Amino acid sequence: SSSSSSSSSSSLASSTSLLDQHVYWLSTKADVLDWEASNFYLTPCSSFADLSLLSAMPPPTLHSSRSAPATVPSLPIASPAAPLHSHASYARNEVLSLALRTFSAPMTMNVTLTNAASIPAVAIRARLIHTASGADVLPVFWSDNFVTLFSGQSRTLYVSFEGSSFAGQSPSLIA
């Protein structure tokens, strides 16, 4: 048992794939808990952390690239119990799995977002819209959304949507 755990930890340590990413912002002013009004299931706050400086940041310069929409191939879908080569391959397979079960003519594309600014791009929400009307493409499945990119960082998202309504046209990307 110890030999298998040491071999799995060494293969994990040698991996260069991003497994997951979490970004937390800390306030200079902490929440103040109202202990006097606390009970066995709730401790209310008398004042809250101040994260207003995040909304005051100037907008970053984002660049995006995408692959042309293509019909989703019939391929084996990874399951959470199966060994994963990377978070990205699992996320892409999950999006494809949802598309195959939901859409009659699923389309997919890879969208790569890059932050070219010197400041972080916080909570980026990628959207697909119909080019002619400007309406959101719905339903749509993203591998991730509301992502944070630091200066010079790129992130590839996988998106799947119903392709039959586009009649040869491509949706527009907003990030």
Steps between C-alpha positions, in 0.01 A plus 500: 500500500780745583678425170186576298442825688859611445482421127172691461637801686815502287295486178280779631804708593650452153178601322497838330123510441280745686268293718285781636513871570344698782550871559403663827499875567562616855356821635693754706188515720382169645141390563385584852296217650209583732562237767221636723240412233657162426314172544572135425460539120575865420747772594399820321744772395470851643724635221645342190838484329561779249590370154390817318853562367456202267218679317710817478779327303536620140384251238779272376597448138391151400585320179304198387541234237275212416485201277232483234186321620502133413256217541559317827666165422377178647765420758530330835418731788715506813327424827599652835613154616735455202862613533540844349794624299417863575221723626468648151435164331244406765324840470488472120359146519235611750388780264490254209306251709235761585480604135452145375217444749329839448532629145373352173789661303769578758780740407813564701793737498807581703523859621836628623498821705824690567546792738731748322465761777732557793211457745294189581182434304252403771190282451504489121166372372526362149180506295393384155250719319308477172687743274184636330279557806752535783297252707685250717541150360298282739533238621878491500745289703838646600785305657556799731386858534557805720873432472781722630808559286814665625723711274613299197302191605286304251219254558325272252129441555291241319148590395221294350167622362216410263634553149187448291379860543811657346457386136869528415560816704723519802398645837690798640704483819480760778739488794 
